[in-house]
Amino acid sequence: MNNSLGTQIRKIRLRKGLSLTKLAKKANISKGYLSSIESHKNNPSAHMIQKLAKALEVPVEQLLNIQVDLLDPEWVELFTQAKELGVNKEEIRAFLAYEAWKHSLKEEV
C-alpha cells in the first residue's frame, strides 16, 4: 500500500479541523476503519477513496497526491465553442494534420 495515502488523508482531515469521528461519520465508515487507513494498516478500495474525498470535499487526485495540470480555460472555451458549432473530433484531427503538413513544408524551404 502507498503509505502517503493515509498520511494525505490525515493531513487534510486535520487541516479542515475534523476529528476521526467526524470524518468517519461524514464518509459513513467506521472510525476504526478510517484510523486503520490513516495508520497504513488497511488498503482502501477505489470506492472508499472516493467516499473519503467527497467527505473531505477535495478531488480524489488530491488524496492520492497526484498533480493534475489544469487545462487553459481559453482552450477549453475554444473547444466548447467548436463543439457547439457542430465541429467533431475528426474535423479537428484533420485540421491539425493539415496544419502539421503546412508546418513541415515551411521547414523544407
Backbone as JSON Lines, residues from 0, in Angstrom:
{"i":0,"aa":"M","n":[0.84,-1.2,0.0],"ca":[0.0,0.0,0.0],"c":[0.88,1.25,0.0]}
{"i":1,"aa":"N","n":[0.37,2.25,-0.66],"ca":[1.09,3.52,-0.71],"c":[0.87,4.25,0.62]}
{"i":2,"aa":"N","n":[1.92,4.36,1.43],"ca":[1.81,4.99,2.75],"c":[1.4,6.44,2.68]}
{"i":3,"aa":"S","n":[1.63,7.1,1.56],"ca":[1.3,8.52,1.51],"c":[-0.2,8.76,1.5]}
{"i":4,"aa":"L","n":[-1.02,7.78,1.1],"ca":[-2.47,7.97,1.08],"c":[-3.0,8.23,2.48]}
{"i":5,"aa":"G","n":[-2.67,7.38,3.43],"ca":[-3.12,7.57,4.81],"c":[-2.62,8.88,5.38]}
{"i":6,"aa":"T","n":[-1.38,9.19,5.07],"ca":[-0.79,10.45,5.54],"c":[-1.53,11.64,4.95]}
{"i":7,"aa":"Q","n":[-1.84,11.56,3.69],"ca":[-2.54,12.66,3.0],"c":[-3.95,12.84,3.57]}
{"i":8,"aa":"I","n":[-4.65,11.74,3.8],"ca":[-6.0,11.82,4.38],"c":[-5.93,12.5,5.74]}
{"i":9,"aa":"R","n":[-4.99,12.05,6.56],"ca":[-4.85,12.63,7.92],"c":[-4.52,14.11,7.85]}
{"i":10,"aa":"K","n":[-3.59,14.47,6.95],"ca":[-3.17,15.86,6.81],"c":[-4.36,16.75,6.42]}
{"i":11,"aa":"I","n":[-5.14,16.32,5.45],"ca":[-6.3,17.11,5.01],"c":[-7.36,17.16,6.11]}
{"i":12,"aa":"R","n":[-7.58,16.03,6.75],"ca":[-8.56,15.97,7.84],"c":[-8.22,16.98,8.93]}
{"i":13,"aa":"L","n":[-6.96,16.98,9.35],"ca":[-6.53,17.9,10.41],"c":[-6.59,19.36,9.95]}
{"i":14,"aa":"R","n":[-6.21,19.6,8.72],"ca":[-6.25,20.97,8.19],"c":[-7.69,21.5,8.17]}
{"i":15,"aa":"K","n":[-8.65,20.6,7.95],"ca":[-10.05,21.0,7.93],"c":[-10.68,20.97,9.32]}
{"i":16,"aa":"G","n":[-9.87,20.63,10.32],"ca":[-10.35,20.64,11.7],"c":[-11.33,19.52,12.02]}
{"i":17,"aa":"L","n":[-11.19,18.39,11.34],"ca":[-12.09,17.25,11.56],"c":[-11.42,16.21,12.44]}
{"i":18,"aa":"S","n":[-12.16,15.68,13.38],"ca":[-11.67,14.55,14.18],"c":[-11.89,13.27,13.37]}
{"i":19,"aa":"L","n":[-11.26,12.19,13.81],"ca":[-11.51,10.89,13.18],"c":[-13.0,10.58,13.18]}
{"i":20,"aa":"T","n":[-13.64,10.82,14.31],"ca":[-15.06,10.52,14.46],"c":[-15.91,11.32,13.46]}
{"i":21,"aa":"K","n":[-15.64,12.62,13.35],"ca":[-16.42,13.47,12.44],"c":[-16.24,13.06,10.98]}
{"i":22,"aa":"L","n":[-14.99,12.8,10.58],"ca":[-14.76,12.39,9.19],"c":[-15.38,11.03,8.91]}
{"i":23,"aa":"A","n":[-15.23,10.11,9.84],"ca":[-15.81,8.78,9.66],"c":[-17.32,8.88,9.48]}
{"i":24,"aa":"K","n":[-17.95,9.74,10.28],"ca":[-19.4,9.92,10.18],"c":[-19.77,10.54,8.84]}
{"i":25,"aa":"K","n":[-19.02,11.56,8.4],"ca":[-19.28,12.21,7.11],"c":[-19.13,11.23,5.95]}
{"i":26,"aa":"A","n":[-18.14,10.33,6.05],"ca":[-17.87,9.37,4.98],"c":[-18.72,8.1,5.13]}
{"i":27,"aa":"N","n":[-19.46,8.01,6.23],"ca":[-20.29,6.84,6.51],"c":[-19.46,5.55,6.59]}
{"i":28,"aa":"I","n":[-18.35,5.65,7.32],"ca":[-17.5,4.48,7.58],"c":[-17.2,4.44,9.07]}
{"i":29,"aa":"S","n":[-16.64,3.33,9.53],"ca":[-16.34,3.25,10.96],"c":[-15.07,4.04,11.27]}
{"i":30,"aa":"K","n":[-15.03,4.55,12.5],"ca":[-13.86,5.29,12.98],"c":[-12.63,4.39,12.97]}
{"i":31,"aa":"G","n":[-12.81,3.12,13.36],"ca":[-11.69,2.18,13.37],"c":[-11.12,1.94,11.99]}
{"i":32,"aa":"Y","n":[-12.0,1.83,11.0],"ca":[-11.54,1.61,9.62],"c":[-10.77,2.83,9.13]}
{"i":33,"aa":"L","n":[-11.29,4.02,9.39],"ca":[-10.6,5.25,8.99],"c":[-9.23,5.32,9.66]}
{"i":34,"aa":"S","n":[-9.18,5.0,10.94],"ca":[-7.92,5.01,11.66],"c":[-6.92,4.03,11.04]}
{"i":35,"aa":"S","n":[-7.41,2.86,10.64],"ca":[-6.52,1.86,10.04],"c":[-6.0,2.32,8.67]}
{"i":36,"aa":"I","n":[-6.8,3.1,7.96],"ca":[-6.33,3.65,6.68],"c":[-5.23,4.68,6.94]}
{"i":37,"aa":"E","n":[-5.5,5.59,7.88],"ca":[-4.53,6.63,8.19],"c":[-3.22,6.07,8.75]}
{"i":38,"aa":"S","n":[-3.31,4.96,9.44],"ca":[-2.09,4.37,10.02],"c":[-1.48,3.31,9.1]}
{"i":39,"aa":"H","n":[-1.95,3.27,7.88],"ca":[-1.37,2.4,6.84],"c":[-1.56,0.91,7.1]}
{"i":40,"aa":"K","n":[-2.58,0.55,7.87],"ca":[-2.85,-0.86,8.15],"c":[-3.88,-1.44,7.19]}
{"i":41,"aa":"N","n":[-4.59,-0.57,6.5],"ca":[-5.63,-1.01,5.59],"c":[-5.48,-0.32,4.24]}
{"i":42,"aa":"N","n":[-5.74,-1.05,3.18],"ca":[-5.65,-0.52,1.83],"c":[-7.07,-0.28,1.33]}
{"i":43,"aa":"P","n":[-7.52,0.97,1.27],"ca":[-8.91,1.24,0.89],"c":[-9.15,0.99,-0.6]}
{"i":44,"aa":"S","n":[-10.39,0.63,-0.91],"ca":[-10.79,0.43,-2.31],"c":[-10.94,1.79,-3.0]}
{"i":45,"aa":"A","n":[-11.05,1.76,-4.3],"ca":[-11.27,2.99,-5.06],"c":[-12.56,3.66,-4.6]}
{"i":46,"aa":"H","n":[-13.58,2.86,-4.35],"ca":[-14.87,3.4,-3.88],"c":[-14.68,4.12,-2.54]}
{"i":47,"aa":"M","n":[-13.91,3.53,-1.65],"ca":[-13.68,4.13,-0.33],"c":[-12.9,5.44,-0.47]}
{"i":48,"aa":"I","n":[-11.93,5.46,-1.37],"ca":[-11.16,6.69,-1.59],"c":[-12.09,7.79,-2.1]}
{"i":49,"aa":"Q","n":[-13.03,7.44,-2.98],"ca":[-13.99,8.42,-3.47],"c":[-14.88,8.94,-2.34]}
{"i":50,"aa":"K","n":[-15.33,8.04,-1.46],"ca":[-16.15,8.46,-0.32],"c":[-15.39,9.42,0.59]}
{"i":51,"aa":"L","n":[-14.12,9.12,0.84],"ca":[-13.32,9.98,1.7],"c":[-13.06,11.34,1.05]}
{"i":52,"aa":"A","n":[-12.79,11.33,-0.25],"ca":[-12.57,12.58,-0.96],"c":[-13.82,13.46,-0.9]}
{"i":53,"aa":"K","n":[-14.97,12.84,-1.1],"ca":[-16.23,13.59,-1.04],"c":[-16.45,14.15,0.37]}
{"i":54,"aa":"A","n":[-16.22,13.32,1.38],"ca":[-16.4,13.76,2.77],"c":[-15.44,14.89,3.13]}
{"i":55,"aa":"L","n":[-14.23,14.84,2.57],"ca":[-13.23,15.88,2.83],"c":[-13.39,17.09,1.91]}
{"i":56,"aa":"E","n":[-14.28,16.93,0.91],"ca":[-14.54,17.99,-0.07],"c":[-13.29,18.37,-0.84]}
{"i":57,"aa":"V","n":[-12.58,17.33,-1.3],"ca":[-11.38,17.52,-2.12],"c":[-11.45,16.56,-3.3]}
{"i":58,"aa":"P","n":[-10.76,16.86,-4.4],"ca":[-10.71,15.92,-5.51],"c":[-9.93,14.65,-5.12]}
{"i":59,"aa":"V","n":[-10.28,13.54,-5.7],"ca":[-9.59,12.27,-5.45],"c":[-8.09,12.43,-5.7]}
{"i":60,"aa":"E","n":[-7.76,13.18,-6.74],"ca":[-6.35,13.38,-7.08],"c":[-5.56,13.99,-5.94]}
{"i":61,"aa":"Q","n":[-6.22,14.84,-5.17],"ca":[-5.54,15.46,-4.02],"c":[-5.26,14.42,-2.94]}
{"i":62,"aa":"L","n":[-6.21,13.53,-2.72],"ca":[-5.97,12.46,-1.73],"c":[-4.82,11.57,-2.17]}
{"i":63,"aa":"L","n":[-4.79,11.28,-3.46],"ca":[-3.74,10.41,-3.99],"c":[-2.45,11.16,-4.23]}
{"i":64,"aa":"N","n":[-2.48,12.46,-3.95],"ca":[-1.31,13.32,-4.11],"c":[-0.79,13.31,-5.54]}
{"i":65,"aa":"I","n":[-1.73,13.39,-6.48],"ca":[-1.39,13.39,-7.9],"c":[-1.52,14.82,-8.4]}
{"i":66,"aa":"Q","n":[-0.49,15.31,-9.05],"ca":[-0.55,16.64,-9.64],"c":[-1.34,16.57,-10.93]}
{"i":67,"aa":"V","n":[-2.34,17.4,-11.03],"ca":[-3.14,17.46,-12.24],"c":[-2.99,18.86,-12.81]}
{"i":68,"aa":"D","n":[-2.45,18.92,-14.02],"ca":[-2.33,20.21,-14.67],"c":[-3.7,20.59,-15.22]}
{"i":69,"aa":"L","n":[-4.14,21.77,-14.85],"ca":[-5.43,22.23,-15.33],"c":[-5.29,22.72,-16.76]}
{"i":70,"aa":"L","n":[-6.34,22.5,-17.53],"ca":[-6.35,22.98,-18.9],"c":[-6.51,24.49,-18.92]}
{"i":71,"aa":"D","n":[-5.91,25.1,-19.9],"ca":[-6.05,26.53,-20.09],"c":[-7.51,26.83,-20.39]}
{"i":72,"aa":"P","n":[-8.16,27.66,-19.59],"ca":[-9.59,27.95,-19.78],"c":[-9.92,28.47,-21.18]}
{"i":73,"aa":"E","n":[-8.99,29.21,-21.78],"ca":[-9.24,29.74,-23.12],"c":[-9.33,28.61,-24.15]}
{"i":74,"aa":"W","n":[-8.47,27.58,-24.0],"ca":[-8.54,26.42,-24.9],"c":[-9.84,25.65,-24.68]}
{"i":75,"aa":"V","n":[-10.22,25.51,-23.44],"ca":[-11.47,24.81,-23.13],"c":[-12.63,25.53,-23.79]}
{"i":76,"aa":"E","n":[-12.65,26.86,-23.69],"ca":[-13.71,27.65,-24.29],"c":[-13.73,27.5,-25.81]}
{"i":77,"aa":"L","n":[-12.55,27.51,-26.43],"ca":[-12.49,27.34,-27.89],"c":[-13.05,25.99,-28.33]}
{"i":78,"aa":"F","n":[-12.68,24.94,-27.62],"ca":[-13.18,23.61,-27.98],"c":[-14.67,23.48,-27.68]}
{"i":79,"aa":"T","n":[-15.13,24.14,-26.64],"ca":[-16.56,24.13,-26.32],"c":[-17.34,24.82,-27.43]}
{"i":80,"aa":"Q","n":[-16.83,25.95,-27.89],"ca":[-17.48,26.67,-28.99],"c":[-17.49,25.83,-30.26]}
{"i":81,"aa":"A","n":[-16.36,25.18,-30.57],"ca":[-16.3,24.34,-31.76],"c":[-17.33,23.21,-31.68]}
{"i":82,"aa":"K","n":[-17.42,22.6,-30.52],"ca":[-18.38,21.51,-30.32],"c":[-19.81,22.0,-30.49]}
{"i":83,"aa":"E","n":[-20.11,23.18,-29.94],"ca":[-21.45,23.75,-30.06],"c":[-21.79,24.09,-31.51]}
{"i":84,"aa":"L","n":[-20.78,24.39,-32.3],"ca":[-20.98,24.68,-33.73],"c":[-21.09,23.41,-34.57]}
{"i":85,"aa":"G","n":[-20.89,22.27,-33.92],"ca":[-21.02,21.0,-34.65],"c":[-19.72,20.46,-35.2]}
{"i":86,"aa":"V","n":[-18.6,21.08,-34.82],"ca":[-17.3,20.56,-35.26],"c":[-17.02,19.3,-34.46]}
{"i":87,"aa":"N","n":[-16.7,18.21,-35.16],"ca":[-16.45,16.96,-34.44],"c":[-14.95,16.68,-34.32]}
{"i":88,"aa":"K","n":[-14.61,15.66,-33.58],"ca":[-13.2,15.33,-33.3],"c":[-12.43,15.04,-34.59]}
{"i":89,"aa":"E","n":[-13.07,14.35,-35.52],"ca":[-12.37,14.01,-36.77],"c":[-12.02,15.26,-37.57]}
{"i":90,"aa":"E","n":[-12.9,16.26,-37.54],"ca":[-12.61,17.51,-38.24],"c":[-11.44,18.24,-37.58]}
{"i":91,"aa":"I","n":[-11.38,18.2,-36.27],"ca":[-10.26,18.83,-35.56],"c":[-8.97,18.08,-35.87]}
{"i":92,"aa":"R","n":[-9.03,16.74,-35.87],"ca":[-7.84,15.95,-36.21],"c":[-7.37,16.25,-37.64]}
{"i":93,"aa":"A","n":[-8.31,16.38,-38.57],"ca":[-7.96,16.69,-39.95],"c":[-7.31,18.07,-40.04]}
{"i":94,"aa":"F","n":[-7.87,19.03,-39.31],"ca":[-7.29,20.37,-39.28],"c":[-5.87,20.35,-38.73]}
{"i":95,"aa":"L","n":[-5.66,19.6,-37.64],"ca":[-4.32,19.51,-37.04],"c":[-3.34,18.83,-37.99]}
{"i":96,"aa":"A","n":[-3.79,17.81,-38.68],"ca":[-2.92,17.13,-39.66],"c":[-2.55,18.09,-40.79]}
{"i":97,"aa":"Y","n":[-3.52,18.86,-41.26],"ca":[-3.26,19.86,-42.3],"c":[-2.25,20.9,-41.84]}
{"i":98,"aa":"E","n":[-2.43,21.4,-40.62],"ca":[-1.51,22.39,-40.07],"c":[-0.1,21.82,-39.9]}
{"i":99,"aa":"A","n":[-0.01,20.55,-39.48],"ca":[1.3,19.89,-39.35],"c":[1.95,19.76,-40.71]}
{"i":100,"aa":"W","n":[1.16,19.43,-41.73],"ca":[1.68,19.3,-43.09],"c":[2.19,20.65,-43.58]}
{"i":101,"aa":"K","n":[1.43,21.74,-43.37],"ca":[1.86,23.08,-43.77],"c":[3.16,23.46,-43.07]}
{"i":102,"aa":"H","n":[3.25,23.13,-41.78],"ca":[4.45,23.43,-41.0],"c":[5.66,22.68,-41.55]}
{"i":103,"aa":"S","n":[5.45,21.43,-41.96],"ca":[6.57,20.64,-42.49],"c":[7.05,21.21,-43.82]}
{"i":104,"aa":"L","n":[6.15,21.78,-44.62],"ca":[6.54,22.41,-45.88],"c":[7.41,23.63,-45.64]}
{"i":105,"aa":"K","n":[7.09,24.4,-44.63],"ca":[7.86,25.59,-44.27],"c":[9.26,25.23,-43.83]}
{"i":106,"aa":"E","n":[9.39,24.08,-43.15],"ca":[10.71,23.65,-42.67],"c":[11.6,23.18,-43.81]}
{"i":107,"aa":"E","n":[11.01,22.7,-44.89],"ca":[11.77,22.21,-46.03],"c":[12.39,23.36,-46.81]}
{"i":108,"aa":"V","n":[11.8,24.54,-46.76],"ca":[12.26,25.69,-47.53],"c":[13.45,26.33,-46.92]}
